[in-house]
Amino acid sequence: MFNVNYNPDVLNCIANLSSDEVFTSPTLANSMLDKLPKSLWKNKNSKFLDPCTKSGVFLREITKRLILGLEKEIPNLEKRINHILKNQVFGIATTELTSLIARRSLYCSKNAKNKYSIASIFNNEEGNIRYDEDKHIWKDEVCIYCGANKRILGRGNKYESYAYQFIHQNNLFKENQMKFDVIIGNPPYQLNVGVEKKNYAILIFHKFVEMAISLKPSYVSMIIPSRWFTGGRGIDGFRDKMLKDKRIKEMVDYPDSRDCFNGVEVAGGAMYFLWDKNYNGDCKFTSMQNGNESTTMRNLAKRHIFTRYNDADKIIDKVIKNNKSGKMLSEIVGPQTPFGLHTNFWDKDKPGKNDVEVYTSKGLTYTNKDNVTSGRDLIDLYKVIFSKATSEHAGQADKSGKRRVFSKIEIIKPNTICTQSYLVAGSFKTFKQAKNLSTYLKTRFVRFMLFQALTSQDISREKFCFVPQVDFEKEIKDKELFKNFKLDSNEISIIEELIKNFDE
């Protein structure tokens, strides 16, 4: 029936290890390689390193390009392949298993020197794809390199330690005093440390980027979670350095990670960048969403956080310019754990003397006022609270491409407080003021402005940095907000196309 045989690329079919270690498709790898100068593929002395190889896709695609580019300089195919694999292409595997997969992809054999390998020049089994058991260096029960917890990962040699070599030591290949022209890859995103919460994890992707840049190659290109745009969770310093680095020549952002990975959900989306040692200027920024592409030149250091939507950046400028109060909502939104009660807090089913009502994600409970360790001055006020978790899973839009942002907004009366599941947007003496703030939060305008600072599923007060304060003595809705901040019809359409009605 069919005359054409379809032979799929095995690296398009391989299953991901998890949402923390995601395999890169050949298509995505080649998109990143396309950003590099074409002269690299014709240079027999150029050297490439993938410091976190899993499937070996970057090394394989680099080799394919070099085989074509060096055809004239090294006409003999066998000599050309041997030269490339011996002198130009190097990898550090994340685990022993991925080292075998990567060698199979690059050498066509998990053993670089056996008869099935396309390389006939190696006298060792690993070739140039290294994996050596590394060790965490513990201080006060925490690894000084990656922050891993000794109780969780100091389990002995029979368990995987996840002591990634590239960020624990930088002396691999040092015996040859090797300097790389290009360092490229898709590093692990986070590391489970099992502290406080069952699945608590620390981010580590930024450590791979920092190490790569510190080695001073000509180019660095990595695909990492976009959550660094707004910082948080130990990456504020990394965000600041990246935004101020004028050597970041290009960035390509995927707000929905499924657009670049095969169905894998990475909270806040994913992006890749090209860092060019000799570049000094604005960054060419491309946003990819639902097959649509928007590109413009951006000054990454324009704000303390980076806004990923090019059209939204202009709206933010206009709102800040026309903000008569000069204040932002971030100045009145409360902190995490507003009353000192954790997410799973539950005390009494019925109220007792001197008790306060506690609003939780599982319903109402009651506790003595003495158990309220913070925010005691808010107890007797009306409070507007909202769920700290966004409505969208991993920041993804609905089928129409729109978002709700807030999952729940409530007004709680005096003598009622809440657990860590909620944040307090504002507190007032009158119900009228609380109602007006609640109405304001539900506008498309506010949720659009808040969304520009979100790259994770959690909302914090810092994320309200683009939301202006208004007069809560009166009710204000979208039509008046659009007029007050002088938004034109095109800008209003951008907001309405991204944000749904709150009650939908």
N, C-alpha and C positions, 0 to 999 in steps of 0.2 A: 504493500500500500504506500509506503513512504520510500522514496529513493535517496533521501538525505539522512545520513547518520549524524546524530547530535552527540558530541563528546563534551560534556560540561567540564569546566575547569574545577578540579577538586577543591581548590582554595575558595571557590564560591559556595561550596557545599558543606564545608566543615562547620561543625557546631561550635558555638561560643562557649568558653569556659564559664562565664558569668557576665553580669553587667559591669563587673569591675575589671575583667580582663577580656576584652572584646577582640575577636579576630578581624583583621582588615581585609576587605575584598580587593581583588586585583584592580577593579575599576577605581576605587577610592585611592589605592596606592599610586596608581598611574596619574590620577588628578594631582596628587602632591608632587610627584616626580616631574610633571609637566611644568611646574613653576620654576624648576632649576634651570640654569643656563645650558643651552644645547652643547656648548663647547666642552662640558664635562664628559660627555659620552665619547668624545674623540680624543680624550687625553689619557694616555696609557699610564700616567702617574697619579691620576686622581684616585682618592681613597674614600670609601663609604663605610659607615658603621651604623648598624641597627642595634642599639644598646638594650633592647627589650624584645627581641624577636620571639615570635610564637609560632606562626605558620611558615615564616620565611618568605612571605610574599614580597616584601620590599627588596630583599636580597635577590630574589629570583628575577623581579622586573628590572632591577638595576643591571643585572648581568645580561639580560636580553638586550637592553639598550647598548651596553658596551660592546657586545658581540657584533652588533650592526655598525656602531660608530668606529670601531677599530679595524674594520675589515681591510681597509687599504693599508694601514700601517703594519698590521700582522695578518697577512693573507692566509696563512695556514690555520684552518679552523681549530685543530687540536691544540696548537701552540697558543692560539688566541684565547681559548677557553682556559687553558692552564694558567696563562699569565693573569687573566682577570680573577680567577678564583683564588690564586695564590697571593696576588699582590694588591688587589683592589677592593675586594668585597669581604666584609667582616661582620660578625654578629655575636651578641652576648644573649644567650637564651634566658628566659625567666624561670624555667624549671627543667629538670632532666627530660621530661616528656616532650616539652616544646623544642628542646635541642634536637631530638630525634626527628620530629616533624619538620623542623626547619632544614635539617641536612637532607632529608628526603626530597624537599621542595627544590633545594639549590643544587645538590650533587646527584639527585636521582637515586640516592642511597643513604641510609642512616649511618653508614660507615664510609667516610670520605676516601679511604684508600683501598676499598675492595674492588673486585672486578666489575661490579655494577655501577660504580661511580663514574660520572663523566669527566672527573678530574683524574689524571694519572701522575700527579706531581706530589701528592701528599704522602708523608711517611707516618702519619698519625691518623687515628680514626675520627677525630673531631674536626679535622680541617681547620677552617677559620671561624667555625661557629663554636664558641666556647661556652661551657657550663661547668663551673667548679663550685663545689659546696662552700658557701660562704657562711659567716657567722655574725649574728647580732652582737654588738658590744654593749653590755648592760651597764647602766648606771642608775641606781635607785629604781631598779626593776623595769627600766625603760631603755630601749636601744638608742644610743646617742646619734645614730645616723638616720633612722626612719621613724622612731617613736613607737615601735612595736612594744607590746607588753610581754614581759618575761613569763608571767603566769600562763599566758595563752600560747605563745610561740616558742618558749624555751622548753620544748618537749622531748628533746633527744633526737638522735640521728635517724630514727626510723620514720619520723614525720617530716613533711615539707615545712621548712622554716620560713620561706618567703623572705629570705635575706637577699634581696636583689643586688647582684654584684655591682652594677653600675653606680648605684648610690651608696654602696658601702665601701667601695674602694675604686680608685680610678687608675690602677696600675696594670690593668689587663692590656696585653699587647705592648707593654712598656719595654719589654726586652728588645724590641726593635726601634725604640724611641719614636713610635709612630705618631704622626699627626694626621688627622682626618680632615678632608675637604668638606665632607657632608656627614652630619649625624641626623638620622631620620628614623622615625618609628611611631609606635602606638603604645605608650607605657601603661602599666597597671594604674588604675585610677585611685584605688583606696585599699586600705589594709585593715582587716577586722582585728580589733584589739580586745574585744569582749569586756570592756569596762563599763560599768553603770547600766548599760542596756545589753540585751542578748546579742544584738547585731550592731553594736556601736562600732564605728569605723573611723579611721583617720585618713585624710587625703594624702596621697604621696606622689601624684602625677607631676606636681610642680617641682619635686626634687630631681626628677629626671631632666626636666627642662633646664633647671639651674645648673646641674652638673654638665650638661651638654654645652651650654654657653660658656661655662668656665673653662672648658678645654680649648676654646678659641678656634673652632673650625671656621671655614669660610661661610658655611650655611648650616642652619638648624631648621628642621621641619618636623613637627610632631602634631598628632591629633589627640586632643585632650578635652575633658568636659568644659563646657562654656561657663560653668558656675564661677570661674575665677573672675569674670567680668565685674562682679559685685563684691567679691571677697568673702569674708566670713570663714568659720571653721579652720582657722589657722593659716589662711592664705591671703590675709590682708597685705602683708609685706610683699608677697609674690605679685599680687595685683598691682601694687604701686610701682614696682620695678618694671613690670611689663608695659604698663601704660606710659611710662616715662622713657622707654627704650625706643629711640628713633630708628633703630636698626630693624625693627619689625616692618618688613616691606609689604607683606600681604597677609590677610586673614580671610578665611572662608568659614562662615558660621551656619550651622543647621539647628534652628530652634527646636525642631522635632528630630531627635537622634535617629528615628527610623528611616529618615530620608537619606542617611549616609551609611547606616549599619542595617543589616538584614533583619529588620523587625526588633532590634534590641533597643530597649528603653533606657536611656541615660538621663536622669533627672536634670532638667535645665538645658538639655541639648548638648551638642558636641561641636567642636571647631578644630580647624588646623591652621597653622601659621607658617610663614617663611621668614626666618631671621637671616639677614644678610649683613655680614661683618662690615662691608664697605658702603652700606646704605645709610642715609641720614635724611629723613623726611617724613611726610605724612604717610599713613598706611592705606593701601588699596583694600577696602573692606567690602566683602560680598556676603549678602544674606541669601541663603537658599531655603525656600519654603514652598512646599507643594509643587515643585518643579519650576517655580518662578525665581528669577534671579535679579537682585538689586545690588548695584555696585556704585560706590562713590569713594572719594578720597577723604579720610578722616584723620583728625588730630586726636590720637588716643588719649592724650593727657588733658583734654578739654575739661573733663570733670573728674571727680574722685572715683567714680565708677564708670564703666563703659556701657552705653546703651546700644543694644544690638540692632534696632530697627532704624534704618537710615531716615525714613520719613518722620519717625517719632522724634528724632534728634532735633529737627527744626521746630516741632511743636513744643518741646521742652524749652527751647530758647525763647519762644514767644510767651509761654506761660510765666516763666521767670521774669521776663521784662515787664509784664503787665500785672504782676502780683502786687497789689497795693499794700497788703499787710506786711510784705517783706519777710513773712514767717512761713515755715513749713509745718505740716502736721507731725513730722517726726519729733518736734519739740514737745508735744503733749501726749503722744502715744506712750503707754507704759512699757516697762521692761519684761523680759521673759520671767515666768514664775511670779506674777504680780502680787500674790499674797503668801508666797512661800509654800504653797501646796503642790506637790508633784502630780503628774498626769493621772496616776492610778489611785490617787487619794480617795478613801471612803471611810467614813467614821460612823455616823448614826443614821438610822432610817427615820427617826422621829426627833423633833427639836426638844431641847431641854432648856433650863434656865441659863441665861447668858450665852446662848448659842447663836451662831449665824448660819444662814442658809448657804450652801456651797453648790454652785452650778458646775456640773462635770459633764464629760462627754457621754456618760452612762446614765445620767439623770441627776436628781437632787439628793444631796446628803446634808448632814448638819454636823457642826463641830463647835466647840467652845472657842470664844474669842481669843483665849490665851494661846490657841494653836496657830493663830494668824501671826506670822513672824515678819511680814512686811506689808506695806500698803494699808496700814491700819487707819490712816487718815481718810481713806476713801470709803470706808465701810458705810457711813451714813449718807452717801451721795448716790445719785442715779449714775449708772455706769453703762457705757456702750462697749460691748465686748465682741470680739470676732475670733473665729477659729484660726489658730496659727498655721494650720495646714491649708494650702490652697485647694480650690475646688478641682483643679485639673491634676490628673496623675502624671507625674514626671513633666509637668508643664505643657502637656499636649492639648491641642485644641479639639473641639468636637468635630463632627463630620462636616459642618459648614465652615470650619476654620475659625470659629469664635470661642471666646473664653468668658467664664463667669468670675474668675479670680478668687473672690471670697466664697467659702463654702457655707458659712453661717455668720449672721450678724444679729445680735440680740441686745435688748435693753434690760438690765437687771436693776431691781429696786434697791433702796437703802436696806441695810442689814443682810444683803446678799453679796457674796463674793464668788470667785471662780478658781479653778485649778490651772495648772500650767498648760492645759490644752487650749487656753484662750489668752488673748492679750486685751488690755483695756485701751480702747482708742481715745477715750476722754471721760471725765467725770464732772458732774454738774449738780447744782443745788435743785434745779427744776427739771421736771420731766420734759418740758417743751424744748429745752436746750439739747437734752439727750436725743430726743426724737429728731431734731433737725440735723444733728451729727449723723445719726443712723441713716437718714434720707440722703445726706451728702455722700456717705460711703457707698451707697447703692447706685450712685450715678455712674454712667459710662465714663464720664470724664475722670473721676477719681480712680476708678479701677484701671483705666488706661494708663494714667500717670504712675500708679503703683506698680503696674505690670512691667514698666520699663526698667525697674530696679530689681526685678525678680529673676533669678536663674536657678532656683531650687524650689522645693515644695513647701518650705517654711517661710512664713512672713515674720519679720521683726520690725521694730520701730524705725530702724535705719532705712528700711525700704520705702518709707514715706517721704523721702528727701525731695521728691519732685511734686508732692501734693501740697498745694497752698492751704494755709489756714484761712477760713472765712468767718463771717459773723454768724454765730450759731443762735442768735436771737430770732432769726427768721429762716424759713424753709427756702432752700435753693435747689433748683433742678438743672438738668443738662442744658436746656435752651438758654437759660440765663448765664450759666457758666461759659458756654461757647461765646456768648456775646461779650461778657466781661473780660475774657482773655483774648478777644479779637481773633478768633479762629475762623478761617474762611471755609467755604463749602467743601473744598478738597480735603482740608484737614479734619473737618467733621466726619467726612466719609471714611477716612482712614480709621478714626476711632470707632465708628459704628460697624465697620467691617471686621474689626478685631475683637470687639467686646459685645457680648450679648446683653439683652435686658436682664436685670438681676432676677426677675421672677420667672424667666423662661425655664 
